[in-house]
Amino acid sequence: MDKVLEITSNDHIIMIDKLCKRILGHPEILGRIIKGFIKEAKDVSLEEIIELIKGKKDQEGNSYFQ
């Protein structure tokens, strides 16, 4: 019984991790984070940042900024 709970718990953590990556990897969310926290991007418009992000995806399909 404990093994079943452990597997379920691990699956739940993996699912939450993937969902968080999808939310944080959304171009508008990621763009706002970049604009707010990266000093080199402070003078770049949110739209420009989103355009730079849109074409970059990892193997799971999440956007990223390079």
C-alpha angles and dihedrals in degrees: 000000000000090000090055091052091047093051092046091049092050091048089050092051091048091049092050091047092053092047091050091050090051092050095045091042094055105116096236095046092044090045092054091049091050092047092049100045110025112077094204089060098048094097095042117095119246089240092056092049091050091051090052091050099044097075096047117085133162124223090277093053096254118142120240139180123235 
